[in-house]
Amino acid sequence: MDGADVRAALLTRVVDLGLLLRRRGQAARALTLQLVFAGGGQWQKTRRLAEPSAHEEDMHALAYQLMDVAGLQRGRLTGMTLGREGLVDADQVAEQISLDTGRKARLVAERAVDRVREQFGPGVIGPAAFPLAS
């Protein structure tokens, strides 16, 4: 698969996982990426988030890092799973005071998109592309 297609599929998994966690009122401490290759080979790696989160912004960079660690070059990828590890209740996650108005605006937008998806269905708004480098 083309690298851009793989990253787009991974971003979709991040969005789906974030939405699921927020609906359940949970946050993940770590993400696990599992890749399945033609011929039956598998690769799996888990990495911790800086802090527990259910926000796409926090999870996408880590998911991309996991994909980079996989070092895909010529293997035919036939499956991809993004999982969460170390779930905690979202209300137990400390919220830091920040002067980053951009992040605050993105989190407000995330909540608004969640409400639209709840009302009109999950496919009504697709994921926005995140920059490749964070």
C-alpha positions in Angstrom: 0.0 0.0 0.0 1.0 3.6 -0.6 2.3 5.3 2.5 -0.3 8.1 2.3 -3.1 5.5 2.1 -1.7 3.7 5.1 -1.6 6.9 7.1 -5.1 7.8 6.1 -6.4 4.4 7.2 -4.5 4.8 10.5 -6.0 8.3 11.0 -9.4 6.8 10.5 -8.7 4.2 13.2 -7.5 7.1 15.6 -10.7 9.0 15.0 -12.8 5.9 15.5 -10.9 5.0 18.7 -11.1 8.5 20.1 -14.9 8.7 19.5 -15.4 5.3 21.1 -13.4 6.3 24.2 -15.1 9.6 24.6 -18.6 8.0 24.3 -17.6 5.5 27.0 -16.1 8.2 29.2 -12.7 6.6 29.2 -9.1 7.5 28.4 -6.2 5.3 27.2 -2.8 5.3 28.8 -1.2 3.6 25.7 -1.9 2.6 22.1 -1.1 -0.7 20.4 -0.6 -0.9 16.7 -0.9 -4.4 15.0 -0.1 -4.9 11.4 -0.8 -8.1 9.4 1.1 -8.8 6.2 0.3 -11.0 3.2 1.7 -14.4 3.9 0.5 -14.3 7.6 3.3 -12.3 9.2 2.4 -9.9 12.0 4.0 -7.0 13.8 2.8 -5.4 17.0 4.1 -2.6 19.2 2.7 -0.7 22.2 3.7 2.8 23.3 2.5 4.9 26.2 0.8 8.3 25.7 2.4 11.2 27.6 -0.8 11.3 29.7 -4.1 9.3 29.5 -6.3 10.7 26.7 -9.3 10.1 24.5 -8.4 13.1 22.2 -7.5 12.5 18.5 -4.9 15.2 18.7 -3.0 13.3 21.4 -3.3 9.9 19.8 -2.5 10.6 16.2 1.1 11.6 16.7 1.8 8.4 18.7 0.0 6.3 16.2 2.1 7.8 13.4 5.2 7.1 15.5 4.2 3.5 15.9 3.7 3.2 12.1 7.1 4.8 11.5 8.7 2.3 13.9 7.2 -0.5 11.8 9.5 0.6 9.0 7.2 -0.5 6.2 8.9 -0.7 2.9 7.8 -3.5 0.6 5.6 -5.7 2.7 2.0 -6.0 1.5 -0.2 -4.8 4.4 -3.5 -6.7 4.6 -4.7 -5.6 8.1 -4.3 -2.9 10.7 -5.6 -2.7 14.2 -5.2 0.2 16.6 -6.0 -0.7 20.2 -6.0 1.0 23.5 -4.3 -0.1 26.7 -4.6 0.9 30.3 -8.1 2.4 30.3 -9.0 4.9 33.0 -12.2 6.8 33.6 -11.9 10.2 31.8 -13.0 12.1 34.9 -9.9 10.8 36.6 -7.6 12.4 34.0 -6.1 15.7 35.2 -6.8 18.6 32.9 -3.9 21.0 32.8 -4.4 24.7 32.4 -2.9 25.8 29.1 -2.3 29.0 27.3 -2.4 27.1 24.0 -5.6 28.6 22.5 -5.1 26.6 19.4 -5.4 23.3 21.3 -8.4 24.6 23.2 -10.1 25.5 20.0 -9.3 22.0 18.5 -10.8 20.3 21.5 -14.0 22.4 21.3 -14.2 21.5 17.6 -13.7 17.8 18.5 -16.7 18.0 20.9 -18.8 19.7 18.2 -17.9 17.1 15.7 -18.8 14.3 18.2 -22.3 15.9 18.6 -22.8 16.0 14.8 -21.7 12.4 14.5 -24.1 11.4 17.3 -27.0 13.1 15.5 -26.3 12.2 11.9 -24.1 9.1 12.0 -20.4 8.5 12.2 -19.7 8.8 8.5 -21.1 12.3 8.1 -17.8 14.0 9.0 -14.5 12.4 8.0 -11.2 12.9 9.8 -9.2 15.9 9.0 -5.6 15.3 8.0 -3.1 15.9 10.7 0.4 17.2 9.7 2.9 14.4 9.2 5.4 16.0 11.6 4.4 17.1 15.0 
